[in-house]
Amino acid sequence: MGTLMNVATNPEERQGDFPSEGLSPLTAADLSQDDRIGVSLDCVLHPTHEFPQDYRWYAIRATYGCEQEAEDLVTDLGLLAYVPKRKTLKLVRGKKKKVTESLLPNLLFVFTDESTARKLVSMPLRSDHCRRDKMPVTLHFMYDHTSLNPNGQNCVVTIPRQEMLNLIRFTLAGSECVRAVSQSEFRIKADQQVMITEGEFKGVVGRVARVGRQTCVVVDLQPICFFASAYIPKAFLQVVDGAEPVSETSQV
């Protein structure tokens, strides 16, 4: 539906020649204590210490349908991972049931440095307690096909820290009101940023837009996608002074 924009795989990946093929699964024993920051999302949202300057939020693709398992496996390694989710009603065995699903299928975000990120995508992941016959999970970088690094290759997608914190605030509660949208599905009403001051999305920064017939707030997470809320009352919005944050891409 066009939610993952400009982030097709690299030519090498399209040929199925992944660097993780034929390698032993990566486990916690393969990472040093320096690789494992061991912090929670709460610590990131309300930092109690400085994080290394070379840490980035990497956008990483997991084996099809395994992004939530990948989140658990990366967390078990002592790293910080996040999968945006939402609650929704689905028919399960003929009955309506509220379930949690990923907002961005097959995608997770990992907060780490370049060296550790490369370890994650170089070998498949397997839990130390996993059945030996269960297939391990493989991870792959997401690439921005709108930019090139000095070597003439597509840049690995990373999300600026403030933009990632904004996304986490927007999606942490798993609200069923949040959804991923493509640029063709909405129209920006004013070229200015606003902050939501009340309700479950308090503190989130975005732009006022029309999605269908409804006025909502859209959060820009380029080059990946946009997220839209449900209706937000005008009284809950405050104009934010200053320029819009500029997305960054890693030169790895």
Secondary structure, DSSP 8 states (H G I E B T S, - for coil): ---S-S----HHHHTT--TTTT---B-GGGS-GGG-----HHHHHS-SS---TT-EEEEEEESTT-HHHHHHHHHHTT-EEE--EEEEEEEETTEEEEEEEESSTTEEEEEE-HHHHHHHHHS-B--TTS-TTS--B-EEE-EEEEEE-TTSSEEEEEE-HHHHHHHHHHHTT--TT-EEE-GGGEEEEEEEEEEE-SSTTTT-EEEEEEETTEEEEEEEETTTEEEE-S---GGGEEE--S------EE--
